[in-house]
Amino acid sequence: MSDTTALFIVSEAGYWGEECVEPLTTLSEAGVDVTVATPTGAQPVVDERSVAPDEVGEEMSQKVLEVHENDDRLADPVPIATVDATDYDAVVFPGGHGTQWDINQDRHARQALLSAVAGEKGKALVVCHAVGILAFTREADGRYLVEDREVTGFPNEWEEGIVDENDLLPDGRKLPYWIEDEVTAVGGAWDAELDQETSVTVDGDLITARGPESSAAAAETLIDELGIEA
């Protein structure tokens, strides 16, 4: 067992099941002590599409629902504003379209990311749509944290297959911005590696992952980066 700690910052507006559950269970099984935080301290909401068997498969649907409904940490999170990211060895940002409305716009979530990546200790794993937080996170000197960093994330090419011509999602919400556009606009060196089955990129203390199918690999990468031995 390790004495490593991780803070998960999860959306109340709809997190993608696999992107939270895979890292959560993988890190927990490696002995990492996990704390879950949400913007207000309310229980995170799972994106309904991410637990639909015809969307993600019966096995993943059941796994996500089992954890979502029974994990005490997800059931009783702490408010982001009450935690200090410097107390943790890693901060994890699961994705999902919901992050575009709350996590990516939350100043305490951004500070947690900054503390993990630009601070003296700590690492951050940012998955899928949560990678959009990099477009809004600046260092003390005003530079964007992602400037000149190599990153992956949810690509425009995939977004085009989800939203309609007016940028409306299947649930009727309007997509406020596209992750790839915003991150590249502030200097991120973007490569979603669309020719690869999975995409996980490490640049210093920042680990980014493209989407659901990269979640398990991303969790293993974080474990390796933290120096946790199997």
Order of alpha helices (4+ residues) and beta strands (2+ residues): beta-alpha-beta-alpha-alpha-alpha-beta-beta-alpha-beta-beta-alpha-alpha-beta-beta-beta-alpha
